[in-house]
Amino acid sequence: MLTLNFLQNEENVVYGPEDQLIPQLAGDLMIADLQDAVERFRRSPVKEGVILKGGRRSSVKLFIPDLYFGQHIDMGENVWLYLGEMSPAYCVYQPWDEMEE
């Protein structure tokens, strides 16, 4: 179950630039359009997040922790991916240099 305590435990979170994490996760989850889904969700987020189905009975929840929980956590304004309790949550961010261009 996705909880605020789970995300606040640094052992449960992987932080990484979008251009590195998304291609790896897209391949692992067998979701070819994961990059597009993350970009669409970033432009039009919903409080509950969205669940994407992948291959081999996999799925991922896209969410923004600050919106989902209604309070700020470190890096909580970014899109995160949650694969379940047995996997880390992934915080994908765009490096500052790319965001300014």
N, C-alpha and C positions, 0 to 999 in steps of 0.2 A: 504494500500500500504506500502510495506517495504521501509523505509527511514532511513538514517543515524541518523536523529534527533530523530526518534522513539527509536532507540537502545541506543542513548546517554542519554535518559531520564531514570534514574534508576528506576522510578516507572513502567516502561514497561518491565523490565528484571528480570528474576529469574536466579540466578547462583546456580549451584549445582553439586555435584559429579555424574559422569555418572552412577555409580552403584545404585544410589538412584533415579535419575530423569527418566532414560530410562525405567525401569520396570513399573513405574507409568504411564508414557505417552503411552507406548505400550498398556497397558490395556485400558486407556481412549480412545485412537484413534483406538483401535482394529487392530493394526499392529503387528502381532506376531513376525516378524523378524526385528523389529526396531533396536535392538542392533546390529545385523549383518549389517544392512543397514548403520548405523552410522560408524561402523568400516570400511566398504568398502569405504564409502565416505571420511573418514579421510585419508585412504591410497591413494585414487585417486580422489582428489577434482576437481570440475570444477567451473569456475568463476561464472556461472549463478546459481549454486546450483542444487538440484534435488527435485522434488516433489513426495512424496509417498502418495498413496491413502489408506485410512483406511476404517473402517466400518461406517455405518450410515452417509454417505455423508461427512466424515471428510477427511482431508488431512493435510500434514505437509511439509514444505519446509526445507530441510537441506542445510545449507550454512556456509561459513566461511567469516565473515564480512570484514576482511582485504583484502581478495581476491575479494569479491563481490563489495565492494565500492572503492577499490584501495587506501585505506588509513587506518592507524592503529587506532583502538579504544581499550579501555581497554578490555582485554580478547578476542580480535578480532581474535586471531590466532586459537581459538578453534572452534569446530563444534557447531553451533547454530541451534535451531529448531524454526520455525516461523509458528504459527497456524492462524494468521490473526490479524487484527487491534483490535479486541475485546478481545484478549488474550495476555498475556505477551509473549515475546520471551524468549526462554530457552537457556542459555549458559551451555553446558555440558563440564565438564573438568575432567581430571584424577588427583587425588591428587598426589603431588610430590613424596611421599613415594612409591606409586605404579609405577610411571613412571621410577624411578631409578632402580627398580629391574629387 
